[in-house]
Amino acid sequence: MNDKTTDFGFEKVPEDQKAKKVAEVFDSVAAKYDVMNDLMSGGMHRLWKASTVRAAGVRPGMKVLDIAGGTGDLSKAFLDKVGPSGEVWLTDINESMLRVGRNRMIDHGYLPKMALCDAEKLPFPDNYFDVVTVAFGLRNMTHKNVALAEMRRVIKPGGKVLVLEFSKVNPLLAPAYDLYSFQVLPKIGQIVAQDSASYQYLAESIRMHPDQETLKSIMLESGFDQVKYTNYTAGVVALHQGTKFA
């Protein structure tokens, strides 16, 4: 029996139960995921993702892996960049999210390669991708260091991994941000998605996620070189980048 525990928001749960509990959250919110993202961020998530795509520097012919890609925002943008000679994989551990992403992308005339998979056990060969991205998914992973090591394994020497994630906000904004996160956000979730608990978890999971410098250290410990990060919207979100030299 696994007696190790991990964070599920502010709650401690057995490690082997976290993935199931996170899956329940995303099964619940999948249908309203895009609408809620726009409402929660005031549309800012689109700018954060666009900045991530620019930072990735994807060119025609490249191979790109979009982990925890959800409804496919990044995959869609990368398909435009890589062209017919390139390759984009949209992956997620949650079938409901992947199904929504597939349908949404087909509706827009896109058809990426897709895989239902766990980021801690990627079903891809070593040194295969030029770029790997994960947007707003790392904080839900049980063993972040294992997932990051897997991302490093599947990129080519010279390739890079980009992690877009909620982070530690500027202290001057923290009181207002906390009020919004714990009082307003769950109410929006209840009204729009008929689910306040999942958005309470969202707020809690953000607070439990490593801050900018801690995540940078975890990436360095996972074998990445030249790790750097950029804060967006006063640290509400940060984009971490790590390169693999060999």
matplotlib code that plots the C-alpha trace (Angstrom):
import matplotlib.pyplot as plt

x = [0.0, 1.3, 1.4, 3.0, 0.8, 0.8, -1.1, -4.6, -5.2, -4.9, -5.8, -3.3, -4.2, -2.4, -0.2, -2.0, -5.3, -4.3, -4.6, -8.1, -9.2, -7.7, -9.5, -12.8, -12.1, -11.5, -14.3, -16.5, -15.2, -14.3, -17.4, -17.1, -13.3, -12.8, -15.6, -14.3, -10.8, -12.0, -14.1, -11.5, -8.6, -10.5, -9.2, -5.5, -4.9, -4.9, -2.1, -0.1, -0.4, 0.5, 3.7, 4.5, 4.1, 6.4, 9.0, 8.9, 10.4, 8.8, 9.7, 8.4, 9.3, 9.7, 8.2, 6.3, 4.7, 1.8, 1.4, -1.8, -3.0, -6.6, -8.8, -5.8, -5.0, -1.3, -1.5, -3.6, -1.0, 1.9, 0.2, 0.2, 3.9, 5.3, 3.4, 2.9, 6.4, 6.2, 4.5, 2.4, 1.1, -1.7, -1.7, -3.7, -4.2, -7.9, -10.1, -12.9, -10.5, -8.8, -12.2, -13.2, -9.9, -10.2, -13.7, -12.8, -9.8, -11.7, -14.3, -11.6, -10.1, -7.2, -6.2, -3.2, -1.8, -3.3, -2.5, -4.2, -1.2, 0.4, 3.1, 5.1, 5.3, 5.4, 5.0, 7.6, 11.2, 14.2, 15.4, 12.3, 10.8, 12.3, 9.9, 7.7, 5.1, 2.8, 0.4, -1.4, -0.9, 2.3, 0.7, -1.8, 1.0, 1.8, 5.6, 6.6, 10.3, 9.4, 7.3, 9.9, 12.6, 10.3, 9.9, 13.7, 14.1, 11.9, 13.5, 16.4, 19.8, 19.3, 15.6, 13.6, 10.7, 8.4, 6.2, 3.4, 1.9, 0.2, 2.9, 3.5, 1.9, 3.5, 3.0, 1.3, -1.5, -1.7, -4.7, -6.9, -5.8, -6.7, -10.1, -10.8, -9.4, -11.3, -14.4, -15.2, -13.8, -15.8, -19.0, -18.3, -17.7, -21.0, -22.9, -21.3, -20.2, -22.5, -19.3, -17.8, -15.6, -13.4, -12.7, -12.0, -9.4, -8.0, -7.4, -5.8, -3.6, -2.2, -1.2, 0.5, 2.4, 6.2, 7.0, 9.2, 12.6, 11.6, 10.3, 13.5, 15.5, 13.4, 14.0, 17.8, 17.7, 15.8, 18.7, 17.8, 20.3, 19.9, 16.6, 15.0, 11.5, 9.4, 6.6, 3.3, 0.6, 2.7, 3.5, 0.0, 1.6, 5.2, 6.7, 9.7, 12.1, 14.7, 17.1, 18.7, 22.3, 23.1]
y = [0.0, 3.5, 5.5, 8.6, 11.7, 14.7, 17.9, 18.1, 21.8, 22.3, 18.7, 15.9, 12.7, 9.4, 9.8, 7.1, 8.9, 12.3, 11.5, 10.2, 13.2, 15.6, 13.6, 14.1, 17.9, 18.0, 15.6, 18.2, 21.3, 20.1, 21.3, 24.8, 25.0, 27.6, 29.8, 29.7, 30.5, 33.6, 34.7, 33.9, 35.7, 38.4, 36.9, 37.2, 33.5, 34.0, 36.6, 34.4, 31.5, 33.7, 34.7, 31.1, 30.3, 33.2, 32.1, 28.5, 29.7, 26.9, 26.7, 24.6, 21.0, 20.9, 18.3, 19.7, 18.0, 19.8, 18.1, 18.6, 20.4, 20.5, 22.1, 22.6, 26.3, 25.8, 22.8, 24.8, 27.6, 25.2, 23.5, 26.8, 27.1, 23.7, 23.4, 20.1, 18.9, 19.2, 17.3, 18.3, 16.0, 17.0, 14.9, 14.9, 12.5, 13.3, 11.8, 14.3, 17.2, 15.5, 14.8, 18.4, 19.5, 17.0, 18.2, 21.8, 21.5, 19.5, 22.2, 24.7, 22.4, 21.1, 17.5, 17.0, 13.7, 12.9, 10.6, 9.9, 9.7, 10.4, 13.1, 11.1, 8.2, 9.7, 7.1, 8.7, 7.9, 9.7, 12.8, 13.0, 16.5, 20.0, 21.7, 20.5, 22.7, 22.3, 25.1, 25.2, 21.4, 21.0, 21.9, 19.0, 16.4, 14.3, 14.1, 17.3, 16.3, 13.0, 14.7, 17.3, 14.6, 12.9, 16.1, 16.5, 12.9, 13.3, 16.5, 16.5, 18.0, 21.7, 21.4, 23.2, 22.8, 25.6, 25.6, 28.2, 28.1, 30.1, 31.4, 33.7, 37.1, 40.4, 40.9, 44.2, 42.5, 39.4, 40.6, 41.4, 38.3, 36.1, 37.8, 37.1, 33.5, 32.3, 34.4, 35.3, 32.5, 29.6, 31.7, 32.2, 28.4, 27.7, 30.0, 29.1, 25.5, 24.5, 23.5, 25.6, 22.9, 22.4, 26.1, 26.1, 23.4, 25.5, 28.4, 26.1, 24.3, 27.6, 28.5, 25.0, 25.2, 26.1, 29.7, 31.0, 30.4, 27.0, 25.8, 27.0, 25.0, 21.9, 22.2, 22.5, 19.5, 17.6, 18.2, 21.3, 23.9, 27.7, 27.7, 31.1, 32.5, 35.5, 36.9, 37.9, 40.1, 40.8, 37.2, 35.8, 33.6, 32.7, 31.1, 28.9, 27.7, 25.1, 23.8, 20.4, 20.6, 16.9]
z = [0.0, -0.9, 2.4, 0.8, 0.5, -1.8, -2.2, -3.7, -3.2, 0.6, 1.3, 1.7, -0.2, -0.9, -3.9, -5.8, -5.4, -6.7, -10.4, -9.9, -8.0, -10.6, -13.3, -11.5, -11.5, -15.2, -16.1, -14.4, -16.0, -19.5, -21.2, -19.9, -19.8, -22.5, -21.3, -17.8, -18.9, -20.6, -17.6, -15.0, -16.7, -18.5, -21.7, -20.5, -20.9, -24.7, -24.4, -22.1, -24.5, -27.5, -25.6, -25.0, -28.7, -29.6, -27.0, -28.4, -31.7, -33.6, -37.3, -40.3, -40.0, -36.3, -34.0, -31.0, -28.0, -26.2, -22.8, -20.8, -23.9, -23.0, -25.6, -28.0, -28.0, -28.2, -30.5, -33.0, -33.0, -33.4, -36.3, -38.1, -37.4, -38.3, -41.6, -43.5, -42.9, -39.1, -36.4, -33.4, -30.7, -28.4, -25.2, -22.0, -19.2, -19.1, -21.7, -21.3, -22.0, -24.9, -26.5, -26.2, -27.6, -30.5, -31.4, -31.1, -33.4, -36.0, -36.0, -36.9, -39.6, -37.6, -36.9, -34.7, -33.6, -30.2, -27.3, -24.0, -21.7, -18.3, -18.4, -15.9, -18.4, -21.9, -24.7, -27.0, -27.8, -26.5, -28.3, -30.6, -30.2, -30.8, -28.3, -25.5, -23.8, -20.8, -20.1, -16.8, -16.3, -14.2, -10.9, -11.3, -11.7, -8.7, -9.2, -11.0, -11.1, -12.8, -15.4, -16.1, -16.4, -19.0, -20.9, -21.0, -22.1, -25.2, -26.5, -28.8, -27.8, -28.3, -27.8, -25.0, -22.7, -21.8, -18.7, -18.5, -15.1, -12.3, -10.0, -7.0, -7.5, -6.5, -2.8, -3.3, -5.2, -3.0, -0.8, -3.8, -5.7, -2.7, -2.4, -6.0, -5.9, -2.9, -2.9, -6.4, -8.5, -6.9, -7.3, -11.0, -11.3, -9.6, -11.9, -15.2, -14.7, -11.8, -10.0, -7.2, -5.7, -8.8, -8.9, -5.1, -5.9, -8.7, -6.3, -3.7, -6.3, -7.4, -3.9, -3.4, -6.7, -6.4, -6.8, -9.7, -8.1, -6.6, -10.0, -11.6, -9.1, -9.8, -13.5, -13.0, -10.7, -13.5, -15.8, -17.8, -18.8, -19.0, -17.1, -17.0, -16.4, -17.3, -15.2, -16.7, -15.1, -12.0, -11.4, -11.7, -14.3, -15.2, -18.2, -17.4, -20.2, -20.0, -22.7, -23.1, -24.3, -24.5]

ax = plt.figure().add_subplot(projection="3d")
ax.plot(x, y, z, "-o")
ax.set_aspect("equal")
plt.show()
